[in-house]
Amino acid sequence: MEQLKPQDFPALKNDTFLRAARGEEVPAMCLCGCMRQAGQILAEFRETRAAQDFFASCRSPEVCCELTLQPLRRFPLDAAIIFSDILVIPQALGDGDSAWSRGGGPVFPEPLKGPEDLQKLKPVVDVSEDLGYVFRAITLTRHKISGRFPLIGFTGAPWTLMTYMIEGGGSNTMSKAKQWLYQHPGASTSCWQLLTDVIVDYLVGQVAAGAQALQVFESHAGCLGPQQFADFSLPYLRGISCRVKKKLKADGLEQVPMIVFAKDAHYALEDLSQSDYEVVGLDWTIRPQEAREKTGKRVTLQGNLDPCALYASKENIEEMVKKMLEAFGCRGYIANLGHGLYPDMDPEHVGAFISAVHKYSEKKEN
Amino acid sequence: MEQLKPQDFPALKNDTFLRAARGEEVPAMCLCGCMRQAGQILAEFRETRAAQDFFASCRSPEVCCELTLQPLRRFPLDAAIIFSDILVIPQALGDGDSAWSRGGGPVFPEPLKGPEDLQKLKPVVDVSEDLGYVFRAITLTRHKISGRFPLIGFTGAPWTLMTYMIEGGGSNTMSKAKQWLYQHPGASTSCWQLLTDVIVDYLVGQVAAGAQALQVFESHAGCLGPQQFADFSLPYLRGISCRVKKKLKADGLEQVPMIVFAKDAHYALEDLSQSDYEVVGLDWTIRPQEAREKTGKRVTLQGNLDPCALYASKENIEEMVKKMLEAFGCRGYIANLGHGLYPDMDPEHVGAFISAVHKYSEKKEN
């Protein structure tokens, strides 16, 4: 297959998402790609995924493109998010051979046991070489989208990536990773600095490849308290947004809106709204009004229906969406779920959620 | 062994904990039993526990008494919490034979698959018969304590118990249990009403047996949002405190302070402080000042050092405790961790935490 170049992309015909992300007035509120797990509820997605192992899927631009577009064929969404995984960076920092698997969740094959294991990581990652497969997937997908909606790139944030690198998989308490914060603050800092350097290059590379917005997932913020988040997560989240924006400018690339989602970091909303991100994602434990009060008019808010609400009847879903849109108000808002979908959810109920967002957001404008 | 009766208990010589729980002025701030997992870091505890399976431990008053007292022999704590498990109630509602196990966490052998499975539960539980082993453990332990400190009883709250009954074990998302909230609200309500009835009798029975304070654990509050908590958890938490107090009065029993701990329910602190509990427990994601603002002077606060802080050096633990005590202030406060201990923690660091609490709380009084 001829490799497409990251240039001469088709003109964007639907910029609702990007304008909402920038806080501009939009004709209707809009909807992101239901976050990254949207595809897994679709039979066609599971079939494509099952054809090869998870890491092989992530490394194939054609498979990533197909998996990215499948939910968009089913649902009238206003943005696509590239199919990939947050563990591509830890993988690139490793020996290059060890992959990870995903059964009930990600499993990282050779977790860091102590600070001395940091020596085993590559000191520098050449993102073009080690993560070029993601860039190629973005370029291909952006071409295939033909300008119908923008394409969002993403990464995991340093603390979240480090939890996987230390825990080796999911954990309720993250106690091994948190042990590092208290026992090895210096080594932890080195690890985050290394991760931040890679993340910055990786995100800029995604924009160069065609990403039109960027999302940073701090999925494991909730096991940190306010002080630990301020010490060990926020500085790196801020470093990422600041350095990405500078580097985009230096490289002559377009500035793109950046989204930060720190799950369960209810205590940090104010700080997150002052961290050079255009959009702050909210989980479903946050009251809309409280989020508005804490973030002022500084950012666009994205969220936050409980994903499990999609188990409800379609009528009840519509009612909950209506209530959510009324609570957040029209301006500076991107309707979405408060976290990803679960595999056993009914695609028709996702459809009901999306229809309800369109129905009530358009109504508000009249 | 002669069975001790729940009467003629030795006089209580240290009522600091009970007075602090009631918001009275105390000579020093005090410390609860480091929550229920305190024992598992001790070699003697693990040895006693390993001698029989978990359920057998819970059913033996002598073993429960020994496991309750072991942490108290090591550490100068101001209260003991009875060794037991929140799953004793789901077990009592089942066929009476099936037990549960605890490896990485509780595993419930025959989870509820749908509302029809509620028919399999006993419609009424005679707590004296089915949970009398807990009462006997409390009576024995209270006698053995010889009035050195008060003994706390506890239960899981209805929503948390129901998550175990449906999920069958731990879960990151609790999506099966949450599915019930959206698809079977009627059946969920029946289940909570049944659980609430048992819990009320169970707590009153604990006081009759000798418990001097009661704690209600809503450990899985965090997967509910504000609206769901208000609809599906809070009414039952309030029902429990209100009915227990009434029944204690009707039965001519002493009123005891009640503690509620709804982990990760940052959005519900104000409501919890108006729910007829004397003490509200806090996890470590809550800022002390914010907790004070939201709860006024209505309740005593208990918490909330990050348990992982015990991985830090003893000097750093002391520093963190000092900061915590200063932030919460002296009155209406019970120093504690924000959740239970993890098995790999060093008993000496728990000792450092407790010493620091005593050191700085006594200092504040001068």
Interface residues (C-beta under 8 A of the other chain):
Chain A: G105 G170 N172 T173 S175 K178 Q179 L181 Y182 Q183 G222 L224 G225 P226 Q228 D264 H266 Y267 W284 T285 I286 R287 E290 D306 P307 C308 A309 Y311 A312 N316 G338 Y342 D344
Chain B: G105 G170 N172 T173 S175 K178 Q179 L181 Y182 Q183 G222 L224 G225 P226 Q228 D264 H266 Y267 W284 T285 I286 R287 E290 D306 P307 C308 A309 Y311 A312 N316 G338 Y342 D344
